[in-house]
């Protein structure tokens, strides 16, 4: 563990703050997906449709995952920065590796697909963990006051 990566967490984030982060990041991800669509539209004359065409759907999911994984490995997405939240492993450092990020991403999709039950779980868990927090051994924490760095 590098000393500059360790951020003593104040407390885990509750569901309301998580939803605010997700709303902010949804705006950014929507923009990225629109750009990604514009890049491949000339190849198929704009006939591809998400959730109908498997290859196109996987391509968009990969773009979404890339944004999150790159940000998570640095400790926070832009939405997390805006709302004073950091992502840390259970050891207190930013999650290391694509595998951990892929596990978090995949289980978070499952959390949402189950009518949000995986997110609502945090309302009943003593440590405010969602399913993807438990599966990836990571968590969202309130950032320390004055700490607005992504490292």
Beta strands, then each sheet from edge to edge (+ up, - down):
strand 1: 85-89
strand 2: 138-142
sheet 1: 1+ 2-
end
